[in-house]
Amino acid sequence: MNENFDLTYKALFRRYYPSLIFYATRLVGEEEAEDVVQDVFVELWKRKDSIEIGEQIQAFLYRAVYTRALNVLKHRNVEDGYCAAMEEINRRRAEFYQPDNNEVIRKIEDRELRKEIHDAINELPDKCKEVFKLSYLHDMKNKEIADVLGVSLRTVEAHMYKALKFLRNRLGHLWFILLLFLLD
């Protein structure tokens, strides 16, 4: 072990640690600031054989803390996004999948939901409605629908696109349930 580096490392730690903690706290908050700065000093120690400590060491340390803090923030955003998505999924599960204890209320809600979906389907233009019903209610493939109606496959695809877009806009608040209904 290079004793000279050991003394230099300790001096760097004593000199820059407090100001780096302050800097990191402004970037990531108090809880993670110390971890960020300690990680930078650990990395400096690991790379002691390849790093030359010179006039630029202060800039190097601040840049390293900044980079490490950005990584912490990116990781936090990923975790927050994942947590938010899981909360939304759990909320929807609770809202849509848990049956009501009262069977009569559940049947009324199911009937009202089905009526709203059927009303929206019936608002489709005639050709779109026909293509949509053949596809989702009669389980026909686009090619089969094209043959039955005597139109091109592209026409069927265009009607399906138009129908799904209309239903998504009309039933936006129920789009998740509509997907379940169509896949059922």
C-alpha positions as CSV (number, residue, x, y, z in Angstrom):
1,M,0.0,0.0,0.0
2,N,1.3,3.4,-0.9
3,E,1.6,5.3,2.4
4,N,1.9,8.6,0.6
5,F,-1.5,8.0,-1.1
6,D,-3.0,7.0,2.3
7,L,-2.0,10.4,3.8
8,T,-3.2,12.3,0.8
9,Y,-6.5,10.4,0.8
10,K,-7.1,11.2,4.4
11,A,-6.3,14.9,3.8
12,L,-8.7,15.0,0.8
13,F,-11.4,13.4,2.9
14,R,-11.0,15.9,5.7
15,R,-10.8,18.8,3.4
16,Y,-13.6,18.1,0.9
17,Y,-16.0,15.7,2.7
18,P,-18.1,18.5,4.5
19,S,-18.5,20.6,1.3
20,L,-19.3,17.6,-0.8
21,I,-22.0,16.5,1.7
22,F,-23.5,20.0,1.4
23,Y,-23.4,19.8,-2.4
24,A,-24.9,16.3,-2.5
25,T,-27.6,17.2,-0.1
26,R,-28.8,20.0,-2.4
27,L,-28.9,17.4,-5.2
28,V,-30.4,14.3,-3.7
29,G,-31.5,15.3,-0.2
30,E,-30.2,14.5,3.3
31,E,-31.0,10.8,3.3
32,E,-28.8,9.8,0.3
33,A,-26.2,12.6,0.3
34,E,-23.8,10.8,2.7
35,D,-24.1,7.5,0.6
36,V,-23.3,9.5,-2.6
37,V,-20.2,11.1,-1.2
38,Q,-19.0,7.9,0.5
39,D,-19.4,6.0,-2.7
40,V,-17.2,8.6,-4.5
41,F,-14.5,8.3,-1.9
42,V,-14.7,4.5,-2.0
43,E,-14.3,4.6,-5.8
44,L,-11.4,7.0,-5.5
45,W,-9.7,4.5,-3.1
46,K,-10.3,1.6,-5.4
47,R,-8.7,3.5,-8.3
48,K,-5.8,4.8,-6.3
49,D,-3.3,3.1,-8.6
50,S,-4.7,4.8,-11.7
51,I,-5.6,8.2,-10.4
52,E,-3.2,11.1,-10.1
53,I,-4.1,13.6,-7.5
54,G,-3.3,17.0,-8.7
55,E,-4.8,20.5,-9.1
56,Q,-8.0,19.2,-10.7
57,I,-8.9,16.9,-7.7
58,Q,-11.6,19.3,-6.4
59,A,-13.3,19.5,-9.8
60,F,-13.0,15.7,-10.1
61,L,-14.6,15.1,-6.7
62,Y,-17.5,17.5,-7.4
63,R,-18.1,16.0,-10.9
64,A,-18.0,12.5,-9.4
65,V,-20.6,13.5,-6.7
66,Y,-22.7,15.2,-9.4
67,T,-22.7,12.1,-11.6
68,R,-23.4,9.7,-8.7
69,A,-26.3,12.0,-7.6
70,L,-27.8,11.9,-11.1
71,N,-27.7,8.1,-11.0
72,V,-29.4,8.1,-7.7
73,L,-32.1,10.5,-9.0
74,K,-32.6,8.4,-12.2
75,H,-33.0,5.3,-10.0
76,R,-35.4,7.1,-7.8
77,N,-37.5,8.1,-10.8
78,V,-37.6,4.5,-12.1
79,E,-38.7,3.3,-8.6
80,D,-41.3,6.1,-8.3
81,G,-42.7,5.3,-11.7
82,Y,-42.8,1.6,-10.9
83,C,-44.5,2.3,-7.6
84,A,-47.0,4.6,-9.2
85,A,-47.8,2.0,-11.8
86,M,-48.2,-0.7,-9.2
87,E,-50.5,1.6,-7.1
88,E,-52.6,2.2,-10.2
89,I,-52.8,-1.5,-11.0
90,N,-53.8,-2.3,-7.5
91,R,-56.4,0.5,-7.4
92,R,-57.9,-0.8,-10.7
93,R,-57.9,-4.3,-9.3
94,A,-59.7,-3.3,-6.2
95,E,-62.1,-1.2,-8.3
96,F,-62.9,-3.7,-11.0
97,Y,-62.1,-7.2,-9.8
98,Q,-63.2,-7.4,-6.3
99,P,-66.9,-8.5,-6.3
100,D,-69.3,-6.6,-4.2
101,N,-70.7,-8.5,-1.3
102,N,-74.2,-7.8,-2.5
103,E,-75.0,-9.9,-5.5
104,V,-78.0,-7.7,-6.6
105,I,-75.8,-4.6,-6.7
106,R,-73.1,-6.4,-8.6
107,K,-75.6,-7.6,-11.2
108,I,-77.1,-4.1,-11.6
109,E,-73.5,-2.6,-12.0
110,D,-72.7,-5.3,-14.6
111,R,-75.9,-4.6,-16.5
112,E,-75.3,-0.9,-16.5
113,L,-71.7,-1.3,-17.7
114,R,-72.7,-3.7,-20.5
115,K,-75.4,-1.2,-21.5
116,E,-72.9,1.6,-21.7
117,I,-70.6,-0.5,-23.8
118,H,-73.3,-1.7,-26.1
119,D,-74.7,1.9,-26.5
120,A,-71.2,3.1,-27.5
121,I,-70.9,0.2,-30.1
122,N,-74.3,1.1,-31.5
123,E,-73.1,4.7,-32.0
124,L,-70.5,3.6,-34.5
125,P,-71.1,4.3,-38.2
126,D,-72.9,1.3,-39.8
127,K,-69.9,-0.3,-41.6
128,C,-67.6,0.2,-38.6
129,K,-70.2,-1.3,-36.3
130,E,-70.7,-4.3,-38.6
131,V,-66.9,-5.0,-38.9
132,F,-66.4,-4.5,-35.1
133,K,-69.3,-6.9,-34.2
134,L,-68.1,-9.5,-36.7
135,S,-64.6,-9.3,-35.2
136,Y,-65.3,-9.1,-31.5
137,L,-68.7,-10.6,-31.1
138,H,-68.4,-13.4,-33.7
139,D,-64.6,-14.0,-33.4
140,M,-64.0,-13.6,-37.1
141,K,-60.5,-12.8,-38.4
142,N,-60.1,-9.7,-40.6
143,K,-59.6,-11.8,-43.7
144,E,-62.8,-13.7,-43.1
145,I,-64.7,-10.4,-42.5
146,A,-63.3,-9.0,-45.8
147,D,-64.5,-12.1,-47.6
148,V,-68.0,-12.0,-46.0
149,L,-68.5,-8.3,-46.7
150,G,-66.8,-8.4,-50.1
151,V,-64.3,-5.6,-49.2
152,S,-60.5,-5.5,-49.1
153,L,-58.5,-6.4,-46.0
154,R,-57.3,-2.8,-45.8
155,T,-60.9,-1.6,-45.6
156,V,-61.6,-4.0,-42.7
157,E,-58.5,-2.8,-40.9
158,A,-59.4,0.8,-41.5
159,H,-62.9,0.2,-40.0
160,M,-61.5,-1.6,-37.0
161,Y,-59.0,1.2,-36.4
162,K,-61.8,3.8,-36.6
163,A,-64.1,1.7,-34.4
164,L,-61.5,1.2,-31.7
165,K,-60.4,4.9,-31.8
166,F,-64.1,6.0,-31.4
167,L,-64.7,3.6,-28.5
168,R,-61.5,4.6,-26.8
169,N,-62.6,8.2,-27.0
170,R,-66.2,7.5,-26.1
171,L,-65.4,5.1,-23.3
172,G,-62.1,6.5,-22.1
173,H,-63.1,6.2,-18.5
174,L,-63.9,2.5,-19.1
175,W,-61.2,1.6,-21.6
176,F,-59.6,-0.9,-19.3
177,I,-62.9,-2.6,-18.7
178,L,-63.7,-2.5,-22.4
179,L,-60.5,-4.4,-23.1
180,L,-61.5,-7.0,-20.6
181,F,-65.0,-7.2,-22.1
182,L,-63.6,-7.6,-25.6
183,L,-61.1,-10.2,-24.5
184,D,-63.6,-12.2,-22.5
